[in-house]
Amino acid sequence: LLSGSFIVETFFTIPGIGYQSIRSILDRDYPVVQGLALLLATSFVLVNLIVDILYGVFDPRARVGEGSTKGTADKGPSAGNKKAAGAILAKGGA
């Protein structure tokens, strides 16, 4: 998505972060390139954090903690897997 903005803004000379990034790279304006990279990385991390938090708000199955991992995840291997592991060990396998 971000690379698309670089291409579209440069091709159509639309003023934006993508166009400014390409312009700064070509002009070797390193402080601006570093600032834009930091801005884009920070916004990417914040958007992902907000989306992860909203998953827990809108879908209770996605919540972490509060006993939400009820089921087989806490109980370890299933009975079928225990039998298979026992059979392998009885034959002298790994």
Secondary structure, DSSP 8 states (H G I E B T S, - for coil): -HHHHHHHHHHTT--SHHHHHHHHHHTT-HHHHHHHHHHHHHHHHHHHHHHHHHHHHH-GGG--STTTT-SGGGT-S-HHHHHHHHHHHHTT--
